[in-house]
Each structure stands twice: as structure tokens, then as C-alpha cells.
Amino acid sequence: MSSGGEPVEGWGYPPAAFVAHYFGPDRRSLCGRWRYAGALGRTAVTKCRRCERLAARRAGEAAGEKRDDAGRGGGEPAGRGRSGPR
């Protein structure tokens, strides 16, 4: 619905932030810490690490890549190894 003007999502620098955050179409940062209605760009010099990781994952999913969750645990919760009270 944008006609070649300002990007709908991208990197922005909220006034009180020390680094750029990635904002989606709803104008919320991917890390969930910021809302921003200013200008957005395609690149940034210093980026929020969490936004950067989530933006890369989002771009991969948009490109049709599937995440490989193999090796991240067998579905068992982390903990003591035994369930139930002692």
C-alpha cells in the first residue's frame, strides 16, 4: 500500500535509543522495546542485537527457508532430570 515512498518496515533510530531497531508494519520494534513513527531505512550502522537476529530470521522465513531445530533438545524440559517432588 506504499507507492514507492517511505518503507513500511525497516531500521529506525528512536530519539532515546542508543542503537537502531527494526520496526515492522505495526511500528513496533521486533525486540518489543520500542514504538516509533519516524523515518525508516534499509540499513543501519549500529543495530540492536535482538532486532538484528529476529530480522534475519524473518527474512529467511520470507525467502522460504525452513528452520532446522534438530539438536535443540528432545522436548524434555531443562531441569533436574527427575520429575515430581522428592
Secondary structure, 3 states (H helix, E strand, C coil): CCCCCCCCCEEECCCCCCCEEEECCCCEECCCCCECCCCCECCCCCECHHHHHHHHHHHHHHCCCCCCCCCCCCCCCCCCCCCCCC
